[in-house]
Amino acid sequence: MNFLSKAIPQQEPSCLKIAHTDPDIYSAITHRLLFYFARTRPETPFVIVCVGTDRSTGDSLGPLVGTALARFRSPLFHLYGTLDEPVHAVNLEETLEQIHKDHENPFVIAIDACLGHSGSVGSIQVIDGPLRPGAGVNKQLSPVGDIHLTGIVNVGGFMEYFVLQNTRLSLVMRLSDIIAVSLYSALKQWKLHARSAATREQ
């Protein structure tokens, strides 16, 4: 879980922030992801790291996304972090070491819950650069990802652990569904594009 700092510019072009009630949210997230995927090569492995724990309602966003993605049983990506096998503060360093051992120059997509301002609760962000997990609860953990997605699950700035424990599960489930579906859609479209491009070059 990380905290949306006031220092982050709201109009920064490298950050998409969209309310989960927006009717265009799926297409907006998918297209932003495709924009970032354009940095990769056809052979680049995609690795998804879903950070969080099922022991806290608010912090379960990552594992819920991972569990939803695991149901696709897709060869399009390598997945770390589900409800059964969460990636959290205790095993994050070990997980990152394993990723870089098993995958050559992967494109890493990190996913986590986030606390923010009251008007932002229920929004999803797609942000260029690494996730800094644990920042919202004053933990110093290694940055994760080439890009990251966060769901703002509740208000930050005070009693973060208590706030996370008292977050609405319905909102977390809704955000996790949107992220999982949009991410899987973007990966399918990108791999199809990559295959078509490779065929044209032959």
N, CA, C and O of each residue as an XYZ file, in Angstrom:
808
protein
N       0.859     -1.188      0.000
C       0.000      0.000      0.000
C       0.887      1.227      0.000
O       1.857      1.308      0.754
N       0.550      2.173     -0.846
C       1.301      3.420     -0.825
C       0.351      4.595     -0.712
O      -0.862      4.439     -0.847
N       0.910      5.779     -0.462
C       0.094      6.970     -0.238
C       0.324      7.975     -1.333
O       1.469      8.300     -1.650
N      -0.744      8.475     -1.918
C      -0.662      9.481     -2.969
C      -0.223     10.799     -2.370
O      -0.995     11.472     -1.686
N       1.013     11.162     -2.629
C       1.569     12.387     -2.045
C       1.011     13.623     -2.727
O       0.703     13.606     -3.919
N       0.883     14.699     -1.953
C       0.451     15.972     -2.516
C       1.470     16.507     -3.515
O       1.163     17.382     -4.324
N       2.691     15.966     -3.445
C       3.758     16.466     -4.309
C       3.607     15.991     -5.748
O       4.248     16.533     -6.647
N       2.767     14.983     -5.977
C       2.593     14.479     -7.332
C       1.721     15.435     -8.135
O       0.582     15.683     -7.739
N       2.203     15.976     -9.235
C       1.406     16.902    -10.034
C       0.164     16.219    -10.596
O       0.259     15.140    -11.181
N      -0.972     16.827    -10.426
C      -2.206     16.210    -10.879
C      -2.327     16.195    -12.407
O      -3.057     15.370    -12.957
N      -1.622     17.097    -13.095
C      -1.731     17.186    -14.546
C      -0.552     16.522    -15.252
O      -0.383     16.681    -16.461
N       0.252     15.790    -14.514
C       1.416     15.155    -15.111
C       0.980     14.185    -16.201
O       0.187     13.284    -15.927
N       1.473     14.340    -17.435
C       1.017     13.512    -18.547
C       1.354     12.038    -18.386
O       0.716     11.191    -19.010
N       2.355     11.713    -17.551
C       2.735     10.316    -17.365
C       1.834      9.610    -16.357
O       2.082      8.454    -16.016
N       0.799     10.283    -15.879
C      -0.104      9.685    -14.894
C      -1.553      9.814    -15.361
O      -2.056     10.919    -15.565
N      -2.205      8.683    -15.523
C      -3.644      8.680    -15.779
C      -4.350      8.430    -14.452
O      -4.030      7.477    -13.741
N      -5.294      9.275    -14.129
C      -6.091      9.109    -12.917
C      -7.548      9.224    -13.312
O      -7.967     10.245    -13.857
N      -8.331      8.176    -13.040
C      -9.705      8.140    -13.521
C     -10.609      7.478    -12.483
O     -10.235      6.473    -11.879
N     -11.790      8.040    -12.280
C     -12.741      7.506    -11.303
C     -13.310      6.181    -11.786
O     -13.521      5.982    -12.982
N     -13.555      5.283    -10.849
C     -14.059      3.958    -11.240
C     -15.474      4.029    -11.800
O     -15.941      3.075    -12.422
N     -16.166      5.154    -11.585
C     -17.515      5.325    -12.114
C     -17.530      5.880    -13.537
O     -18.589      5.951    -14.161
N     -16.378      6.268    -14.050
C     -16.306      6.820    -15.410
C     -16.669      5.731    -16.416
O     -16.084      4.648    -16.378
N     -17.617      5.988    -17.311
C     -18.052      4.955    -18.264
C     -16.955      4.526    -19.243
O     -17.047      3.454    -19.841
N     -15.940      5.339    -19.406
C     -14.859      5.011    -20.336
C     -13.624      4.460    -19.636
O     -12.547      4.426    -20.231
N     -13.757      4.030    -18.391
C     -12.575      3.677    -17.614
C     -11.800      2.503    -18.208
O     -10.569      2.514    -18.218
N     -12.516      1.486    -18.706
C     -11.806      0.321    -19.249
C     -10.951      0.706    -20.452
O      -9.779      0.335    -20.530
N     -11.527      1.438    -21.374
C     -10.783      1.819    -22.581
C      -9.666      2.798    -22.239
O      -8.595      2.739    -22.843
N      -9.894      3.697    -21.284
C      -8.870      4.674    -20.912
C      -7.648      3.982    -20.320
O      -6.517      4.305    -20.683
N      -7.865      3.039    -19.418
C      -6.750      2.317    -18.809
C      -6.042      1.452    -19.842
O      -4.812      1.412    -19.889
N      -6.818      0.763    -20.669
C      -6.230     -0.106    -21.693
C      -5.346      0.687    -22.643
O      -4.233      0.260    -22.950
N      -5.820      1.832    -23.112
C      -5.039      2.625    -24.055
C      -3.793      3.220    -23.398
O      -2.750      3.328    -24.043
N      -3.888      3.606    -22.129
C      -2.698      4.117    -21.463
C      -1.655      3.005    -21.294
O      -0.458      3.238    -21.459
N      -2.116      1.815    -20.970
C      -1.193      0.684    -20.854
C      -0.528      0.375    -22.192
O       0.674      0.113    -22.234
N      -1.286      0.401    -23.277
C      -0.713      0.151    -24.599
C       0.349      1.192    -24.942
O       1.344      0.883    -25.597
N       0.130      2.416    -24.496
C       1.117      3.479    -24.715
C       2.448      3.110    -24.056
O       3.509      3.298    -24.650
N       2.389      2.586    -22.832
C       3.601      2.183    -22.140
C       4.200      0.907    -22.730
O       5.421      0.760    -22.786
N       3.351     -0.004    -23.163
C       3.840     -1.261    -23.737
C       4.650     -1.022    -25.005
O       5.470     -1.855    -25.391
N       4.420      0.116    -25.650
C       5.134      0.419    -26.891
C       6.640      0.525    -26.679
O       7.397      0.520    -27.649
N       7.087      0.620    -25.433
C       8.519      0.650    -25.141
C       9.164     -0.731    -25.302
O      10.382     -0.835    -25.444
N       8.361     -1.769    -25.282
C       8.908     -3.117    -25.223
C       9.187     -3.680    -26.608
O       8.728     -3.144    -27.616
N       9.947     -4.771    -26.639
C      10.209     -5.516    -27.861
C       9.294     -6.732    -27.885
O       8.782     -7.131    -26.839
N       9.076     -7.328    -29.042
C       8.160     -8.480    -29.125
C       8.509     -9.613    -28.163
O       7.624    -10.311    -27.668
N       9.811     -9.791    -27.900
C      10.231    -10.896    -27.036
C      10.268    -10.527    -25.559
O      10.572    -11.382    -24.727
N       9.971     -9.289    -25.212
C      10.034     -8.851    -23.818
C       9.000     -9.580    -22.956
O       7.810     -9.547    -23.268
N       9.435    -10.236    -21.883
C       8.454    -10.876    -20.996
C       7.754     -9.839    -20.115
O       8.379     -8.901    -19.620
N       6.467    -10.021    -19.934
C       5.695     -9.157    -19.049
C       5.543     -9.844    -17.693
O       5.126    -10.999    -17.611
N       5.885     -9.121    -16.646
C       5.771     -9.641    -15.287
C       4.855     -8.717    -14.500
O       5.053     -7.502    -14.484
N       3.861     -9.290    -13.852
C       2.912     -8.524    -13.043
C       3.142     -8.864    -11.580
O       3.102    -10.031    -11.192
N       3.383     -7.836    -10.768
C       3.608     -8.018     -9.336
C       2.485     -7.326     -8.576
O       2.383     -6.100     -8.579
N       1.649     -8.119     -7.929
C       0.498     -7.593     -7.201
C       0.837     -7.568     -5.707
O       0.912     -8.610     -5.057
N       1.036     -6.377     -5.186
C       1.518     -6.201     -3.818
C       0.349     -6.006     -2.852
O      -0.606     -5.292     -3.155
N       0.438     -6.648     -1.690
C      -0.609     -6.464     -0.680
C      -0.822     -7.721      0.140
O      -0.101     -8.707     -0.010
N      -1.814     -7.676      1.003
C      -2.107     -8.807      1.879
C      -3.615     -8.974      2.048
O      -4.363     -7.996      2.041
N      -4.045    -10.213      2.198
C      -5.469    -10.476      2.422
C      -5.847    -10.299      3.895
O      -7.001    -10.520      4.265
N      -4.895     -9.907      4.733
C      -5.179     -9.694      6.152
C      -5.729     -8.299      6.443
O      -6.076     -7.987      7.583
N      -5.807     -7.462      5.405
C      -6.344     -6.109      5.541
C      -7.238     -5.826      4.343
O      -6.807     -5.960      3.198
N      -8.463     -5.442      4.599
C      -9.405     -5.218      3.498
C      -8.866     -4.217      2.490
O      -8.887     -4.478      1.287
N      -8.389     -3.084      2.962
C      -7.911     -2.056      2.052
C      -6.675     -2.465      1.289
O      -6.484     -2.054      0.144
N      -5.827     -3.275      1.912
C      -4.567     -3.666      1.300
C      -4.690     -4.949      0.484
O      -3.682     -5.486      0.025
N      -5.901     -5.442      0.300
C      -6.105     -6.685     -0.447
C      -6.296     -6.445     -1.944
O      -6.500     -7.400     -2.694
N      -6.234     -5.201     -2.390
C      -6.439     -4.902     -3.812
C      -5.470     -5.689     -4.694
O      -5.891     -6.349     -5.644
N      -4.176     -5.619     -4.382
C      -3.190     -6.318     -5.203
C      -3.451     -7.807     -5.304
O      -3.546     -8.326     -6.416
N      -3.571     -8.520     -4.187
C      -3.851     -9.952     -4.256
C      -5.162    -10.300     -4.971
O      -5.257    -11.338     -5.625
N      -6.159     -9.438     -4.845
C      -7.416     -9.675     -5.564
C      -7.212     -9.561     -7.070
O      -7.746    -10.369     -7.830
N      -6.441     -8.562     -7.507
C      -6.130     -8.433     -8.933
C      -5.361     -9.659     -9.402
O      -5.658    -10.220    -10.456
N      -4.367    -10.075     -8.612
C      -3.583    -11.242     -8.986
C      -4.428    -12.500     -9.113
O      -4.253    -13.284    -10.046
N      -5.337    -12.688     -8.179
C      -6.211    -13.865     -8.216
C      -7.120    -13.826     -9.451
O      -7.347    -14.855    -10.088
N      -7.635    -12.643     -9.784
C      -8.472    -12.497    -10.976
C      -7.675    -12.799    -12.246
O      -8.172    -13.470    -13.150
N      -6.451    -12.307    -12.311
C      -5.607    -12.553    -13.486
C      -5.217    -14.021    -13.589
O      -5.113    -14.558    -14.691
N      -5.004    -14.665    -12.463
C      -4.610    -16.075    -12.469
C      -5.686    -16.952    -13.105
O      -5.377    -17.993    -13.686
N      -6.926    -16.541    -12.998
C      -8.025    -17.333    -13.567
C      -7.961    -17.404    -15.090
O      -8.510    -18.329    -15.690
N      -7.294    -16.436    -15.720
C      -7.159    -16.467    -17.176
C      -6.193    -17.561    -17.628
O      -6.232    -17.980    -18.785
N      -5.340    -18.018    -16.741
C      -4.336    -19.049    -17.068
C      -3.632    -18.702    -18.373
O      -3.510    -19.540    -19.267
N      -3.175    -17.474    -18.471
C      -2.667    -16.938    -19.733
C      -1.138    -17.020    -19.818
O      -0.445    -16.785    -18.829
N      -0.614    -17.358    -21.013
C       0.834    -17.331    -21.241
C       1.346    -15.920    -21.557
O       2.538    -15.739    -21.805
N       0.463    -14.931    -21.549
C       0.850    -13.570    -21.919
C       1.693    -12.880    -20.852
O       2.370    -11.893    -21.139
N       1.656    -13.391    -19.628
C       2.357    -12.721    -18.531
C       2.760    -13.728    -17.466
O       2.249    -14.847    -17.406
N       3.694    -13.292    -16.630
C       4.112    -14.053    -15.450
C       3.598    -13.292    -14.235
O       3.764    -12.076    -14.135
N       2.974    -14.017    -13.318
C       2.231    -13.381    -12.234
C       2.826    -13.698    -10.870
O       3.157    -14.844    -10.566
N       2.952    -12.657    -10.057
C       3.398    -12.810     -8.670
C       2.434    -12.031     -7.781
O       2.224    -10.834     -7.975
N       1.852    -12.723     -6.804
C       0.961    -12.065     -5.851
C      -0.501    -12.394     -6.053
O      -1.160    -11.807     -6.911
N      -1.016    -13.332     -5.266
C      -2.436    -13.691     -5.276
C      -2.909    -13.803     -3.828
O      -2.121    -13.642     -2.896
N      -4.191    -14.079     -3.647
C      -4.702    -14.267     -2.291
C      -4.037    -15.470     -1.625
O      -3.763    -15.440     -0.426
N      -3.776    -16.520     -2.391
C      -3.138    -17.713     -1.836
C      -1.648    -17.512     -1.590
O      -1.097    -18.033     -0.621
N      -1.000    -16.756     -2.469
C       0.442    -16.522     -2.357
C       0.731    -15.024     -2.510
O       1.223    -14.591     -3.552
N       0.430    -14.244     -1.490
C       0.586    -12.783     -1.586
C       2.057    -12.343     -1.594
O       2.933    -13.026     -1.064
N       2.294    -11.192     -2.208
C       3.597    -10.538     -2.158
C       3.442     -9.323     -1.251
O       2.648     -8.428     -1.538
N       4.201     -9.291     -0.158
C       4.049     -8.230      0.833
C       5.410     -7.852      1.393
O       6.440     -8.278      0.870
N       5.418     -7.067      2.438
C       6.677     -6.538      2.973
C       7.675     -7.629      3.339
O       8.882     -7.449      3.176
N       7.181     -8.751      3.830
C       8.072     -9.807      4.311
C       8.814    -10.495      3.181
O       9.989    -10.829      3.330
N       8.148    -10.713      2.049
C       8.764    -11.496      0.965
C       9.000    -10.704     -0.320
O       9.307    -11.289     -1.359
N       8.859     -9.390     -0.258
C       9.003     -8.592     -1.475
C      10.412     -8.684     -2.047
O      10.572     -8.899     -3.248
N      11.434     -8.528     -1.213
C      12.813     -8.555     -1.700
C      13.125     -9.901     -2.350
O      13.746     -9.960     -3.412
N      12.693    -10.968     -1.708
C      12.916    -12.316     -2.242
C      12.203    -12.486     -3.583
O      12.744    -13.098     -4.504
N      10.996    -11.946     -3.690
C      10.231    -12.045     -4.933
C      10.922    -11.298     -6.065
O      11.004    -11.806     -7.184
N      11.419    -10.101     -5.787
C      12.095     -9.315     -6.816
C      13.369    -10.012     -7.284
O      13.688     -9.994     -8.472
N      14.093    -10.625     -6.354
C      15.290    -11.376     -6.729
C      14.933    -12.539     -7.637
O      15.638    -12.814     -8.608
N      13.837    -13.225     -7.322
C      13.402    -14.361     -8.129
C      12.985    -13.918     -9.523
O      13.286    -14.596    -10.505
N      12.298    -12.791     -9.617
C      11.857    -12.278    -10.915
C      13.050    -12.018    -11.823
O      13.044    -12.430    -12.983
N      14.058    -11.349    -11.317
C      15.205    -10.997    -12.155
C      16.116    -12.192    -12.411
O      16.946    -12.164    -13.319
N      15.959    -13.224    -11.620
C      16.681    -14.475    -11.871
C      16.002    -15.268    -12.987
O      16.669    -15.873    -13.826
N      14.675    -15.257    -12.987
C      13.908    -16.106    -13.913
C      13.591    -15.439    -15.249
O      13.295    -16.137    -16.219
N      13.644    -14.103    -15.328
C      13.214    -13.405    -16.540
C      14.276    -12.410    -16.982
O      14.779    -11.624    -16.179
N      14.610    -12.451    -18.254
C      15.631    -11.572    -18.796
C      15.011    -10.265    -19.282
O      14.164    -10.264    -20.176
N      15.434     -9.167    -18.692
C      14.945     -7.829    -19.050
C      13.418     -7.766    -19.131
O      12.873     -7.383    -20.167
N      12.733     -8.130    -18.069
C      11.268     -8.106    -18.111
C      10.723     -6.684    -18.040
O      11.392     -5.769    -17.561
N       9.502     -6.521    -18.524
C       8.756     -5.284    -18.312
C       7.828     -5.566    -17.138
O       6.905     -6.375    -17.242
N       8.080     -4.895    -16.032
C       7.382     -5.211    -14.789
C       6.258     -4.213    -14.534
O       6.456     -2.999    -14.580
N       5.080     -4.754    -14.265
C       3.894     -3.957    -13.953
C       3.528     -4.227    -12.497
O       3.199     -5.358    -12.139
N       3.584     -3.205    -11.664
C       3.258     -3.359    -10.248
C       1.846     -2.855     -9.970
O       1.370     -1.909    -10.598
N       1.190     -3.507     -9.017
C      -0.181     -3.137     -8.645
C      -0.288     -3.093     -7.126
O       0.211     -3.983     -6.437
N      -0.936     -2.060     -6.609
C      -1.044     -1.917     -5.155
C      -2.233     -1.032     -4.808
O      -2.761     -0.311     -5.654
N      -2.639     -1.102     -3.559
C      -3.645     -0.181     -3.031
C      -2.975      1.142     -2.679
O      -1.754      1.221     -2.540
N      -3.792      2.169     -2.539
C      -3.260      3.506     -2.305
C      -4.258      4.287     -1.454
O      -5.469      4.116     -1.589
N      -3.740      5.137     -0.586
C      -4.572      6.086      0.151
C      -4.390      7.459     -0.464
O      -3.304      7.784     -0.943
N      -5.432      8.266     -0.458
C      -5.340      9.581     -1.080
C      -6.306     10.569     -0.466
O      -6.802     10.359      0.641
N      -6.573     11.642     -1.181
C      -7.511     12.661     -0.719
C      -8.946     12.156     -0.877
O      -9.211     11.280     -1.701
N      -9.846     12.695     -0.109
C     -11.224     12.189     -0.088
C     -11.878     12.228     -1.461
O     -12.647     11.329     -1.803
N     -11.586     13.252     -2.249
C     -12.188     13.348     -3.576
C     -11.626     12.370     -4.577
O     -12.179     12.208     -5.665
N     -10.529     11.710     -4.225
C      -9.890     10.765     -5.135
C     -10.223      9.313     -4.829
O      -9.893      8.423     -5.612
N     -10.870      9.067     -3.704
C     -11.189      7.690     -3.332
C     -12.077      7.058     -4.414
O     -13.067      7.647     -4.849
N     -11.705      5.871     -4.825
C     -12.434      5.197     -5.888
C     -11.813      5.402     -7.257
O     -12.342      4.911     -8.255
N     -10.708      6.114     -7.323
C     -10.017      6.331     -8.592
C      -8.926      5.285     -8.790
O      -8.410      4.701     -7.838
N      -8.596      5.071    -10.063
C      -7.486      4.197    -10.439
C      -6.452      5.041    -11.152
O      -6.794      5.902    -11.963
N      -5.185      4.795    -10.850
C      -4.097      5.523    -11.476
C      -3.206      4.556    -12.250
O      -2.940      3.442    -11.798
N      -2.752      4.994    -13.417
C      -1.732      4.274    -14.174
C      -0.563      5.233    -14.282
O      -0.685      6.297    -14.889
N       0.574      4.865    -13.695
C       1.667      5.813    -13.507
C       2.969      5.263    -14.068
O       3.315      4.100    -13.856
N       3.674      6.110    -14.780
C       4.987      5.765    -15.300
C       5.989      5.707    -14.151
O       5.974      6.559    -13.263
N       6.848      4.709    -14.173
C       7.857      4.591    -13.131
C       7.465      3.582    -12.064
O       6.359      3.042    -12.089
N       8.370      3.330    -11.129
C       8.146      2.269    -10.139
C       7.199      2.637     -9.008
O       7.067      3.799     -8.623
N       6.553      1.616     -8.498
C       5.754      1.710     -7.282
C       6.694      1.745     -6.078
O       7.736      1.089     -6.072
N       6.314      2.516     -5.064
C       7.085      2.534     -3.824
C       6.186      1.995     -2.708
O       5.586      2.758     -1.951
N       6.108      0.677     -2.626
C       5.181      0.066     -1.662
C       5.566      0.371     -0.228
O       6.743      0.510      0.105
N       4.544      0.472      0.615
C       4.768      0.711      2.035
C       4.944      2.153      2.428
O       5.007      2.462      3.618
N       5.026      3.053      1.453
C       5.269      4.464      1.783
C       4.161      5.044      2.641
O       4.410      5.909      3.481
N       2.929      4.571      2.433
C       1.798      5.128      3.166
C       1.767      4.746      4.635
O       1.091      5.388      5.440
N       2.511      3.683      4.984
C       2.565      3.258      6.384
C       4.006      3.286      6.894
O       4.391      2.531      7.786
N       4.793      4.194      6.288
C       6.161      4.469      6.738
C       7.083      3.254      6.709
O       7.895      3.052      7.612
N       6.943      2.452      5.658
C       7.861      1.329      5.457
C       8.771      1.646      4.283
O       8.331      2.209      3.281
N      10.039      1.284      4.412
C      11.011      1.506      3.354
C      11.241      0.197      2.614
O      12.003     -0.654      3.072
N      10.584      0.034      1.470
C      10.708     -1.177      0.662
C      11.250     -0.823     -0.717
O      11.174      0.327     -1.148
N      11.789     -1.809     -1.395
C      12.369     -1.574     -2.712
C      11.299     -1.143     -3.707
O      10.180     -1.655     -3.667
N      11.626     -0.206     -4.606
C      10.685      0.166     -5.659
C      10.441     -1.011     -6.596
O      11.310     -1.860     -6.793
N       9.238     -1.044     -7.170
C       8.835     -2.176     -8.000
C       8.207     -1.675     -9.296
O       7.288     -0.856     -9.263
N       8.691     -2.155    -10.427
C       7.986     -1.947    -11.683
C       8.542     -0.891    -12.600
O       9.171      0.072    -12.163
N       8.301     -1.087    -13.885
C       8.560     -0.065    -14.895
C       7.401      0.933    -14.924
O       7.585      2.126    -15.161
N       6.210      0.405    -14.675
C       5.011      1.226    -14.497
C       4.239      0.624    -13.331
O       4.533     -0.489    -12.894
N       3.253      1.359    -12.828
C       2.423      0.766    -11.789
C       0.998      1.304    -11.843
O       0.736      2.407    -12.322
N       0.099      0.481    -11.336
C      -1.311      0.848    -11.215
C      -1.681      0.829     -9.744
O      -1.311     -0.089     -9.011
N      -2.411      1.844     -9.319
C      -2.886      1.878     -7.945
C      -4.384      2.183     -7.931
O      -4.897      2.921     -8.772
N      -5.056      1.598     -6.962
C      -6.445      1.918     -6.704
C      -6.515      2.678     -5.394
O      -6.034      2.191     -4.370
N      -7.106      3.862     -5.410
C      -7.211      4.672     -4.187
C      -8.425      4.171     -3.404
O      -9.570      4.442     -3.765
N      -8.152      3.439     -2.333
C      -9.205      2.720     -1.632
C      -9.798      3.475     -0.453
O     -10.892      3.145      0.004
N      -9.079      4.500      0.054
C      -9.591      5.221      1.213
C      -8.789      6.511      1.399
O      -7.869      6.806      0.636
N      -9.161      7.267      2.427
C      -8.530      8.558      2.703
C      -7.256      8.353      3.516
O      -7.253      7.597      4.488
N      -6.184      9.017      3.127
C      -4.921      8.907      3.836
C      -4.633     10.127      4.688
O      -5.372     11.111      4.659
N      -3.548     10.053      5.448
C      -3.099     11.182      6.237
C      -3.209     10.988      7.733
O      -2.660     11.780      8.499
N      -3.923      9.929      8.175
C      -4.038      9.687      9.607
C      -4.410      8.227      9.841
O      -5.227      7.672      9.107
N      -3.824      7.608     10.845
C      -4.179      6.252     11.283
C      -4.318      5.303     10.092
O      -5.348      4.648      9.928
N      -3.285      5.235      9.272
C      -3.373      4.487      8.024
C      -3.758      3.019      8.220
O      -4.571      2.492      7.461
N      -3.185      2.354      9.224
C      -3.508      0.938      9.443
C      -4.987      0.764      9.782
O      -5.633     -0.164      9.294
N      -5.519      1.648     10.611
C      -6.933      1.579     10.983
C      -7.816      1.838      9.764
O      -8.827      1.165      9.568
N      -7.425      2.819      8.948
C      -8.198      3.154      7.749
C      -8.242      1.966      6.789
O      -9.292      1.652      6.230
N      -7.107      1.314      6.603
C      -7.061      0.162      5.705
C      -7.943     -0.973      6.203
O      -8.607     -1.645      5.414
N      -7.948     -1.184      7.519
C      -8.767     -2.255      8.088
C     -10.252     -1.966      7.966
O     -11.069     -2.885      8.023
N     -10.611     -0.699      7.798
C     -12.022     -0.311      7.752
C     -12.433      0.213      6.376
O     -13.300      1.079      6.261
N     -11.808     -0.317      5.359
C     -12.130      0.047      3.983
C     -13.224     -0.867      3.445
O     -13.248     -2.061      3.743
N     -14.129     -0.299      2.650
C     -15.224     -1.071      2.072
C     -14.707     -2.127      1.098
O     -14.026     -1.801      0.126
N     -15.031     -3.387      1.360
C     -14.611     -4.469      0.468
C     -15.242     -4.324     -0.911
O     -14.627     -4.678     -1.917
N     -16.454     -3.809     -0.963
C     -17.135     -3.666     -2.253
C     -16.347     -2.760     -3.192
O     -16.262     -3.036     -4.388
N     -15.770     -1.683     -2.664
C     -14.985     -0.780     -3.493
C     -13.698     -1.457     -3.945
O     -13.315     -1.353     -5.110
N     -13.038     -2.142     -3.035
C     -11.790     -2.817     -3.385
C     -12.041     -3.872     -4.464
O     -11.243     -4.005     -5.392
N     -13.132     -4.616     -4.351
C     -13.473     -5.629     -5.356
C     -13.741     -4.985     -6.710
O     -13.301     -5.494     -7.740
N     -14.458     -3.874     -6.709
C     -14.772     -3.180     -7.956
C     -13.490     -2.686     -8.632
O     -13.317     -2.866     -9.837
N     -12.606     -2.073     -7.872
C     -11.351     -1.582     -8.432
C     -10.493     -2.728     -8.949
O      -9.881     -2.614    -10.011
N     -10.445     -3.824     -8.213
C      -9.624     -4.957     -8.635
C     -10.141     -5.561     -9.932
O      -9.352     -5.972    -10.783
N     -11.451     -5.616    -10.089
C     -12.037     -6.148    -11.322
C     -11.680     -5.271    -12.520
O     -11.308     -5.784    -13.575
N     -11.789     -3.974    -12.364
C     -11.476     -3.049    -13.458
C     -10.008     -3.169    -13.860
O      -9.691     -3.225    -15.048
N      -9.117     -3.208    -12.878
C      -7.695     -3.299    -13.175
C      -7.368     -4.609    -13.883
O      -6.650     -4.614    -14.883
N      -7.889     -5.716    -13.368
C      -7.584     -7.027    -13.952
C      -8.079     -7.128    -15.394
O      -7.339     -7.564    -16.276
N      -9.315     -6.730    -15.632
C      -9.891     -6.832    -16.971
C      -9.169     -5.910    -17.951
O      -8.866     -6.315    -19.073
N      -8.893     -4.685    -17.537
C      -8.218     -3.723    -18.416
C      -6.796     -4.171    -18.737
O      -6.345     -4.055    -19.877
N      -6.104     -4.674    -17.746
C      -4.720     -5.105    -17.946
C      -4.669     -6.315    -18.870
O      -3.828     -6.370    -19.767
N      -5.537     -7.263    -18.667
C      -5.559     -8.450    -19.529
C      -5.917     -8.066    -20.959
O      -5.340     -8.597    -21.909
N      -6.862     -7.151    -21.116
C      -7.244     -6.683    -22.447
C      -6.068     -6.009    -23.150
O      -5.829     -6.240    -24.335
N      -5.341     -5.177    -22.415
C      -4.196     -4.478    -23.005
C      -3.105     -5.461    -23.420
O      -2.510     -5.311    -24.487
N      -2.842     -6.453    -22.595
C      -1.818     -7.440    -22.926
C      -2.212     -8.254    -24.156
O      -1.368     -8.532    -25.008
N      -3.476     -8.635    -24.256
C      -3.930     -9.369    -25.444
C      -3.777     -8.538    -26.697
O      -3.295     -9.031    -27.716
N      -4.183     -7.274    -26.631
C      -4.081     -6.398    -27.798
C      -2.619     -6.169    -28.186
O      -2.286     -6.141    -29.371
N      -1.754     -6.006    -27.192
C      -0.345     -5.748    -27.491
C       0.322     -6.964    -28.120
O       1.080     -6.825    -29.079
N       0.052     -8.141    -27.600
C       0.652     -9.348    -28.156
C       0.148     -9.606    -29.576
O       0.899    -10.073    -30.431
N      -1.112     -9.302    -29.818
C      -1.657     -9.444    -31.170
C      -0.970     -8.469    -32.116
O      -0.625     -8.823    -33.243
N      -0.776     -7.248    -31.655
C      -0.069     -6.240    -32.451
C       1.364     -6.682    -32.731
O       1.853     -6.544    -33.852
N       2.033     -7.213    -31.710
C       3.420     -7.641    -31.872
C       3.526     -8.786    -32.874
O       4.444     -8.813    -33.693
N       2.593     -9.729    -32.811
C       2.615    -10.853    -33.758
C       2.366    -10.371    -35.179
O       3.003    -10.842    -36.121
N       1.439     -9.432    -35.331
C       1.134     -8.900    -36.664
C       2.331     -8.165    -37.229
O       2.635     -8.298    -38.415
N       3.021     -7.385    -36.392
C       4.191     -6.654    -36.829
C       5.308     -7.605    -37.249
O       5.993     -7.376    -38.246
N       5.480     -8.674    -36.474
C       6.517     -9.646    -36.792
C       6.220    -10.359    -38.108
O       7.133    -10.647    -38.882
N       4.955    -10.641    -38.357
C       4.556    -11.298    -39.604
C       4.826    -10.403    -40.793
O       5.292    -10.881    -41.827
N       4.544     -9.111    -40.672
C       4.775     -8.181    -41.764
C       6.270     -8.039    -42.088
O       6.641     -7.787    -43.235
N       7.113     -8.202    -41.076
C       8.549     -8.037    -41.290
C       9.194     -9.257    -41.931
O      10.321     -9.171    -42.417
N       8.499    -10.393    -41.941
C       9.056    -11.608    -42.515
C       9.043    -11.579    -44.041
O       9.482    -12.535    -44.681
